Amino acid sequence: MSKKFKLFPAPLRTQLAIRFLLGIAFFAGFLCILIFIRDLILSFPCLVVSVFLLVNCYVIYYRAARNKYIAVSGVCADIERTHIRKQVKYIYLQAGEMTVRFPVRKRIKRLVVGDVITLYLPESARIYEKGKGEDLVVFDYYAFEINGGEKNDAGKSGQKN
């Protein structure tokens, strides 16, 4: 099991580790509340979140172990930021002739137009068209990785697993 885990791309391993550890932490919180406070109603939300995170972690692991994900690489074409705090809201990824727009769920400090980005998404992800078919929008993805620099690696562009 750990041999397969080591073969996963680094962003997928990170997501799996975060979800697993948070699931364990919420389960520990459930046990602490149940033992020390002895209130099942108060501890039940921790149990629900724990089960959700652990099941979600298993689903991602299962799909990654069977290569049921797609890795799309391209160049960052544009960055959409929030008005007030100037944080990254959307990234526009130029992959071939198509532009893929996806929301950012975490803070990004160093991202400039021209960086190479790899987006990992499940095969079952819904891809929506925006406009006349040249722009695509993706909301469901596992993780993305910023490789930095200009697009030099010919083997990484448009890679699909």
Secondary structure, DSSP 4 states (H G I P E B T S, - for coil): -HHHHHHS-HHHHHHHHHHHHHHHHHHHHHHHIIIII--HHHHHHHHHHHHHHHHHHHHHHHHHHTT-EEEEEEEEEEEEE-SSS--EEEEEEEETTEEEEEE--S--SS--TT-EEEEEEETT--EEEETTTTEEEE---SEEEE--SSS--TTTTT---
